[in-house]
């Protein structure tokens, strides 16, 4: 939370600059909630620390309108863009485009991190995609607003230049395609940063910026006024509904911290989780006696109707068919879907194959893929193999996806992978005439298990942005409320399903 460390924070403050979360706190409505996304992006990903991936993103209300905020952290490598920084920025834009949320960019960046330019600059989903997304969102009437609170260098200069409206701070705010050192090297001209691309130049002469701010607080005030004047209806933020419009759960939500065990071999009833996140702990279960390893039903969260799909064991044919049926109902009624994942996969074996488990599973995967209602996934336990697909994993484009700290994700469990890979390795060695001792085999298996344990953790996942963040289980209801509000902002869409193999 302290960005690039005490020394960097002190330098930032000496320039009369706020930290990114302080800027956001003053920009959103007083007393409101800010849903920060992917706080642990970049965790242990590089040789040097990159707190939060060098950028803070999230959703908060400004004059009642939910907005996507993207704030560079100048205390982390000067706000430059590492590959994970770009990925996090793009994910924020993806959510904003999907949910039709106005974007506010709090710009304070040195541009691309040059030592990693090959991973930041040339490809489709690299730095340039930020500006492409801005152009498309602006064309779709999704407001793009830039507040230049510090450096805005090289390609980054296009963020305010392509914004619908941009604000610059006197003294600290600068915009230029090439900074003073590069200008001198290229042309021999010696010019200060302020004279080259300061607020006066761009607000008075070039027209790159539209509003001249005396200081940061003034810039943030102007930003709030811009949102006020968008003439967009305030979101129906279900999380901020009056208490009279819903009932609190009957059970303590803090229980969620202990309900889901760290040892995934320990089973628990998903209904205990549902009872702690829905209004009044009221859950109208659908097909309770059929396919009991998948729990489906209707409930409300902060007064908003939702359909909930949660795992209570492995998926059988009946479970998958039940899931597909329930998803169809929710799409017909435009009811958001909440997936609570704790799944080891589908049932395997000759009997299951003969009964058409692949066909039944495909129906649920088809339904999940095509459903156009808001979809929010929370990984509360294990997420393994094809079960991840049927339960709306990342590849199925849920509007939001979060992990609990205990959750794990892998193509299969470490022990199972070790068994499969050791059999293959043993066969290869036998074919080559190489003797493989029992000790060597056990060491090989231990290495596989260790790798799967490390790579399957929630922290490994969130560092790479395979999700939208790790959340405290006790915050699940609050997070879902804000995500539902953001997702419903785009309005209803028509669902069309592909061919279901019967």
C-alpha positions in Angstrom: 0.0 0.0 0.0 3.0 2.3 0.4 4.0 1.9 -3.2 7.7 2.1 -4.0 8.8 2.5 -0.4 9.4 5.3 2.1 12.1 7.2 0.1 10.0 7.2 -3.1 6.9 8.3 -1.1 8.9 11.1 0.5 10.1 12.3 -2.9 6.6 12.3 -4.2 5.3 14.3 -1.2 8.1 16.8 -1.5 6.6 17.7 -4.9 3.2 18.3 -3.3 1.9 15.2 -5.0 -0.6 12.8 -3.4 -0.2 9.0 -3.6 -2.5 7.2 -6.1 -4.9 5.8 -3.5 -5.1 9.3 -1.8 -6.0 10.7 -5.2 -8.7 8.2 -5.7 -10.0 8.7 -2.2 -10.5 12.4 -2.9 -12.0 11.7 -6.4 -14.8 9.3 -5.4 -17.9 10.2 -3.4 -17.2 10.8 0.3 -17.9 7.7 2.4 -18.3 5.5 -0.6 -16.6 2.1 -1.3 -13.8 1.7 -3.8 -13.4 -1.8 -5.3 -9.7 -2.1 -5.9 -8.7 -4.7 -8.5 -5.7 -7.0 -8.6 -3.8 -5.4 -5.6 -1.1 -8.2 -5.8 -0.4 -7.9 -9.5 3.3 -8.5 -10.2 3.8 -10.1 -6.8 7.2 -11.9 -7.0 7.0 -11.8 -10.7 10.2 -9.8 -11.3 13.7 -9.6 -9.8 12.7 -6.4 -8.0 9.4 -5.7 -6.3 6.6 -4.0 -8.3 3.9 -3.3 -5.8 0.4 -3.6 -7.3 2.1 -3.8 -10.7 2.9 -0.1 -10.6 -0.7 1.0 -11.1 -3.9 1.2 -9.1 -7.2 0.3 -10.8 -10.7 -0.1 -9.5 -14.3 1.0 -9.5 -15.9 3.7 -7.4 -18.8 6.2 -7.6 -18.4 9.8 -8.6 -21.6 11.9 -8.2 -23.4 8.5 -8.0 -22.0 7.2 -11.3 -19.8 4.1 -11.1 -16.5 4.9 -12.8 -13.3 2.9 -13.6 -10.3 4.6 -12.2 -6.7 4.0 -13.4 -4.0 5.6 -11.4 -0.3 5.4 -12.2 1.9 5.0 -9.1 4.9 7.3 -9.6 6.7 5.9 -6.5 7.0 2.5 -8.3 9.7 2.7 -11.0 8.5 6.3 -11.9 5.1 5.0 -12.9 6.6 3.2 -15.9 4.8 0.3 -17.6 6.1 -3.2 -17.1 4.4 -6.0 -19.0 2.1 -6.7 -16.0 1.3 -3.0 -15.7 0.1 -3.0 -19.3 -2.0 -6.1 -18.7 -3.6 -4.6 -15.6 -4.4 -1.3 -17.4 -5.9 -3.3 -20.3 -8.0 -5.4 -18.0 -9.4 -2.3 -16.4 -10.4 -1.0 -19.8 -11.9 -4.4 -20.7 -14.2 -4.2 -17.6 -15.0 -0.6 -18.4 -15.9 -1.3 -22.0 -18.0 -4.4 -21.0 -19.9 -2.5 -18.2 -19.9 0.9 -20.0 -18.2 2.7 -17.1 -16.6 6.1 -17.6 -12.8 5.9 -17.4 -10.7 8.4 -15.4 -7.0 8.1 -16.0 -4.9 9.7 -13.2 -1.7 10.0 -15.3 1.7 10.2 -13.7 4.0 7.9 -15.7 7.4 7.8 -17.4 5.9 5.6 -20.2 7.2 2.1 -21.1 9.9 0.5 -18.9 12.6 0.4 -21.5 14.6 -2.6 -20.4 11.5 -4.7 -21.1 10.4 -2.9 -24.3 10.2 -6.2 -26.2 7.5 -7.4 -23.9 5.7 -4.0 -23.6 5.7 -2.4 -27.0 5.3 -4.5 -30.2 2.5 -7.0 -29.8 -1.3 -6.7 -30.1 -2.0 -6.7 -26.4 0.9 -4.3 -25.5 1.1 -0.6 -24.7 -0.5 0.6 -27.9 -3.7 -1.3 -27.2 -4.4 1.2 -24.4 -4.9 4.0 -26.9 -6.8 1.7 -29.3 -9.2 0.9 -26.4 -9.6 4.6 -25.6 -10.6 5.3 -29.2 -13.2 2.5 -29.4 -14.7 3.4 -26.0 -15.0 7.1 -26.9 -16.7 6.0 -30.2 -19.2 4.0 -28.1 -19.9 7.1 -25.9 -18.1 5.7 -22.9 -16.4 8.8 -21.5 -12.6 9.0 -21.4 -11.2 11.6 -19.0 -7.5 12.2 -18.2 -6.1 14.1 -15.2 -2.4 14.7 -15.8 -0.9 15.0 -12.3 2.7 14.3 -13.2 4.8 13.1 -16.2 3.1 11.9 -19.3 5.9 10.9 -21.6 6.4 9.3 -25.1 3.5 7.1 -26.1 1.8 7.8 -22.8 1.1 11.3 -24.1 -1.7 9.9 -26.1 -3.7 9.1 -23.0 -4.7 12.8 -22.4 -4.5 13.6 -26.1 -7.0 10.9 -26.9 -9.3 11.6 -23.9 -12.6 13.3 -24.4 -11.6 15.8 -21.8 -8.2 16.3 -20.1 -7.0 18.3 -17.1 -3.4 19.4 -16.3 -1.8 20.5 -13.0 0.3 23.6 -13.0 4.0 22.8 -12.3 3.8 19.0 -12.0 1.8 18.0 -15.1 3.8 17.6 -18.3 2.9 16.0 -21.7 5.5 15.4 -24.4 6.3 12.7 -27.0 10.0 13.3 -26.3 11.4 14.8 -23.0 14.1 17.5 -22.8 17.1 15.0 -22.9 15.8 13.4 -26.1 14.9 16.7 -27.7 18.4 18.0 -27.0 20.0 14.8 -28.5 17.8 14.9 -31.6 17.7 18.6 -32.3 20.2 20.3 -30.1 17.4 22.4 -28.5 17.7 23.0 -24.8 14.3 23.4 -23.2 12.8 22.9 -19.7 10.1 20.3 -19.1 7.6 23.1 -18.2 8.4 25.1 -21.4 8.3 22.0 -23.5 5.1 20.4 -22.3 3.7 22.1 -19.2 0.1 23.0 -18.3 0.4 26.5 -19.7 1.7 25.2 -23.1 -1.0 22.6 -23.5 -4.0 24.6 -22.0 -3.2 27.9 -23.7 -1.2 27.1 -26.9 -1.4 23.5 -28.2 -4.9 22.7 -27.0 -3.9 19.2 -25.9 -5.5 19.9 -22.5 -8.8 21.5 -21.7 -8.6 22.5 -18.0 -5.8 24.3 -16.1 -5.6 23.2 -12.5 -3.7 25.2 -9.9 -2.8 22.0 -7.9 -3.8 18.4 -7.5 -6.9 19.0 -5.3 -8.1 21.5 -7.9 -7.5 18.9 -10.7 -9.5 16.3 -8.8 -12.3 18.8 -8.2 -12.4 19.5 -11.9 -12.5 15.7 -12.6 -15.5 15.3 -10.4 -17.2 18.2 -12.1 -16.6 16.7 -15.5 -18.3 13.5 -14.4 -21.1 15.5 -12.9 -21.7 17.1 -16.3 -21.7 13.9 -18.3 -25.5 13.8 -18.1 -25.5 10.1 -17.5 -28.0 8.6 -15.1 -26.6 7.6 -11.7 -26.1 3.8 -11.4 -28.5 1.9 -9.3 -25.8 0.8 -6.9 -27.3 -2.2 -5.2 -24.7 -2.1 -2.5 -26.0 1.4 -1.5 -29.6 0.4 -1.3 -31.5 1.5 1.8 -31.5 -1.1 4.5 -35.3 -1.3 4.3 -34.9 -2.7 0.8 -33.2 -5.9 1.8 -32.5 -8.2 4.8 -29.0 -8.8 6.1 -28.0 -12.5 6.2 -29.0 -14.4 9.3 -25.5 -15.7 9.8 -22.3 -13.9 10.5 -20.4 -13.3 7.2 -17.1 -13.5 9.1 -17.8 -17.2 9.4 -16.7 -17.4 5.8 -13.1 -17.1 6.8 -13.3 -20.5 8.4 -15.9 -22.4 6.5 -13.7 -23.1 3.4 -10.8 -25.2 4.6 -7.2 -24.8 3.4 -7.1 -28.5 2.9 -9.2 -29.0 -0.2 -9.7 -32.7 0.7 -12.0 -31.5 3.5 -15.6 -31.2 2.2 -18.1 -28.5 3.2 -21.7 -27.7 2.2 -21.8 -24.8 -0.3 -25.2 -23.8 1.2 -23.3 -22.6 4.3 -21.5 -20.1 2.1 -24.7 -19.0 0.3 -26.5 -18.5 3.6 -23.9 -15.9 4.5 -23.9 -13.8 1.4 -27.6 -13.6 0.3 -30.4 -11.4 1.7 -32.0 -12.9 4.8 -30.1 -16.1 4.1 -33.1 -16.9 1.8 -32.2 -19.3 -1.1 -34.9 -20.8 -3.3 -33.1 -24.0 -4.5 -33.8 -25.3 -8.0 -33.8 -29.1 -8.7 -32.6 -29.8 -5.2 -33.0 -33.6 -5.4 -31.5 -33.9 -9.0 -27.8 -33.7 -9.6 -27.1 -32.8 -6.0 -23.4 -32.2 -6.5 -24.3 -28.9 -8.1 -26.4 -26.5 -6.1 -28.5 -24.0 -8.1 -31.1 -21.5 -7.0 -32.4 -18.0 -6.8 -31.7 -15.4 -4.2 -31.1 -11.7 -3.7 -28.0 -9.7 -2.8 -28.7 -6.1 -1.6 -32.2 -6.5 -3.1 -31.0 -7.5 -6.6 -32.2 -10.9 -7.9 -29.3 -13.3 -8.7 -28.9 -16.9 -9.8 -26.3 -18.9 -7.8 -24.4 -22.0 -9.0 -22.2 -23.6 -6.5 -20.3 -26.9 -6.3 -21.0 -29.6 -3.7 -18.7 -32.2 -5.2 -17.6 -33.6 -8.5 -19.8 -33.0 -11.6 -21.9 -35.9 -12.9 -24.1 -36.0 -16.0 -27.2 -34.9 -14.0 -25.3 -32.0 -12.4 -24.1 -30.6 -15.7 -27.6 -30.9 -17.3 -29.1 -29.2 -14.2 -26.5 -26.4 -14.5 -27.3 -25.8 -18.2 -31.0 -25.8 -17.5 -30.6 -23.2 -14.7 -28.4 -21.0 -16.8 -31.1 -21.0 -19.6 -33.6 -19.8 -17.0 -31.4 -16.9 -15.8 -30.7 -15.7 -19.4 -34.4 -15.7 -20.2 -35.1 -13.6 -17.1 -32.0 -11.4 -17.4 -30.8 -12.5 -13.9 -27.1 -12.2 -13.1 -25.3 -15.4 -12.4 -22.9 -16.0 -9.5 -20.6 -19.0 -9.7 -19.1 -20.3 -6.5 -16.3 -22.6 -7.6 -15.0 -25.5 -5.6 -14.6 -28.2 -8.2 -12.3 -31.1 -8.8 -13.7 -31.8 -12.3 -16.1 -34.1 -14.0 -16.7 -37.8 -13.1 -14.4 -40.1 -15.1 -14.4 -43.8 -15.9 -15.9 -46.2 -18.5 -19.4 -45.9 -17.0 -19.4 -42.1 -17.1 -18.0 -42.1 -20.7 -20.6 -44.5 -21.8 -23.3 -42.4 -20.2 -22.1 -39.4 -22.2 -20.3 -37.3 -19.5 -18.5 -35.3 -22.3 -21.9 -34.6 -24.0 -23.5 -33.5 -20.7 -20.5 -31.4 -19.8 -20.5 -29.7 -23.2 -24.1 -28.6 -22.7 -23.1 -26.7 -19.5 -20.0 -25.3 -21.1 -22.1 -24.1 -24.1 -24.6 -22.5 -21.7 -21.9 -20.7 -19.7 -20.1 -19.5 -22.9 -23.2 -18.1 -24.6 -25.0 -16.6 -21.5 -25.1 -12.8 -21.9 -26.3 -11.9 -18.4 -23.7 -10.6 -16.0 -21.5 -13.4 -14.7 -19.4 -13.2 -11.6 -17.1 -16.0 -10.4 -15.6 -16.5 -7.0 -13.0 -19.2 -6.5 -13.7 -20.4 -2.9 -11.8 -23.7 -3.0 -10.4 -25.8 -5.8 -10.7 -25.1 -9.5 -9.4 -28.1 -11.5 -9.6 -29.3 -15.1 -12.7 -29.1 -17.1 -14.7 -28.2 -14.0 -13.1 -24.7 -14.3 -14.6 -24.4 -17.7 -18.1 -25.4 -16.7 -18.0 -23.1 -13.7 -17.1 -20.0 -15.7 -13.4 -19.8 -15.3 -11.3 -17.0 -16.8 -11.5 -18.3 -20.4 -15.3 -17.9 -20.3 -15.1 -14.1 -19.8 -16.9 -13.6 -16.5 -17.5 -9.9 -15.9 -15.4 -10.4 -12.7 -13.4 -13.2 -11.1 -12.0 -13.3 -7.6 -10.1 -15.7 -5.4 -10.4 -16.5 -1.8 -6.9 -16.8 -0.2 -7.3 -20.6 0.2 -8.4 -21.3 -3.4 -6.3 -23.2 -5.8 -6.3 -23.6 -9.6 -4.6 -26.2 -11.8 -5.3 -28.5 -14.7 -5.3 -31.3 -12.1 -4.0 -31.9 -8.6 -0.3 -32.1 -8.0 -0.4 -35.8 -6.9 -2.4 -36.8 -10.0 -0.1 -34.9 -12.3 3.0 -36.5 -10.7 1.5 -39.9 -11.2 0.7 -39.3 -14.9 4.1 -37.6 -15.7 6.1 -40.3 -13.8 4.4 -43.0 -15.8 5.3 -41.2 -19.1 8.9 -40.6 -17.8 9.3 -44.3 -16.7 8.1 -45.5 -20.1 10.5 -43.2 -21.9 13.4 -44.4 -19.8 12.5 -48.0 -20.3 12.4 -47.5 -24.1 15.8 -45.9 -23.9 17.2 -48.7 -21.8 17.8 -46.5 -18.8 17.2 -47.8 -15.3 15.0 -45.6 -13.1 15.4 -46.3 -9.4 12.5 -45.9 -7.0 14.4 -43.1 -5.2 14.8 -41.2 -8.5 11.1 -41.7 -9.3 10.0 -40.4 -5.9 12.3 -37.3 -6.3 10.8 -36.7 -9.7 7.2 -36.9 -8.3 8.1 -34.6 -5.4 9.4 -32.0 -7.9 6.1 -32.1 -9.9 4.0 -31.8 -6.7 6.1 -28.9 -5.5 5.7 -27.1 -8.9 1.9 -27.7 -8.9 1.6 -26.5 -5.3 3.5 -23.3 -6.1 1.8 -22.5 -9.4 -1.7 -23.5 -8.2 -1.9 -21.0 -5.3 -4.2 -17.9 -5.4 -1.1 -15.7 -5.0 0.6 -17.1 -8.0 -2.6 -16.6 -10.0 -3.3 -13.1 -8.9 0.3 -12.0 -9.5 -0.2 -12.9 -13.2 -3.8 -11.4 -13.4 -5.5 -14.7 -14.0 -8.2 -13.1 -11.8 -9.3 -9.7 -10.6 -7.9 -10.0 -7.1 -7.8 -12.0 -3.9 -10.6 -10.9 -1.5 -11.2 -11.4 2.1 -14.0 -14.0 2.3 -15.9 -11.7 4.7 -16.0 -9.1 2.0 -17.6 -11.4 -0.6 -21.2 -10.0 -0.2 -20.0 -6.4 -0.5 -17.8 -7.2 -3.5 -20.6 -9.0 -5.2 -23.0 -6.1 -4.6 -20.6 -3.6 -6.3 -19.8 -6.0 -9.2 -23.5 -6.6 -9.8 -24.1 -2.9 -10.0 -21.3 -2.3 -12.4 -22.3 -5.3 -14.6 -26.0 -4.2 -14.8 -24.9 -0.8 -16.1 -24.6 -2.1 -19.6 -28.3 -3.1 -19.8 -29.9 -6.3 -21.0 -28.5 -8.4 -23.9 -30.1 -11.2 -25.9 -28.6 -14.7 -25.4 -28.4 -17.1 -28.4 -27.1 -20.6 -27.7 -25.3 -22.8 -30.2 -26.1 -26.4 -31.0 -26.7 -28.6 -27.9 -25.7 -32.2 -28.7 -28.8 -34.2 -27.5 
